[in-house]
Amino acid sequence: MMAELQQQVPFSFQLFVAGDTPNSVQALSNLTALCQAHLPGCHQIEVVDVFRDPGRALSEGIFLTPTLLRTLPAPVQRIVGTLSDTRVVLEALGLEAGSA
């Protein structure tokens, strides 16, 4: 049931990064891999570089990078870091590793 719901509900992410710093590159790579493995075809990733768009980061309350916002489905979830612990990230996003 959960897997069927995930296929129907689009997931939208905003990843706030600091240019091409190692942690930012790793966070994008980890998020891309996680979405391909657990949300194939039903996700969207927007990368926001805080160096190029600092006002947007401030308006979203982003003070550390990398920071991931899951904007859909509601409510908004926020995770700070490189997203390297897949199990923790899945749980934080409401996607249990066993059901995705």
Buried (B, 14 or more C-beta within 10 A) or exposed (E): EEEEEBEEEEBBBBBBBBEEEEBBBBBBEBBBEBBEEBBEEBBEBEBBBBEEEEEBBEEBEBEEBBBBBBBEBEEEBBBBBBBEEBEEBBEBBBBEEEEB
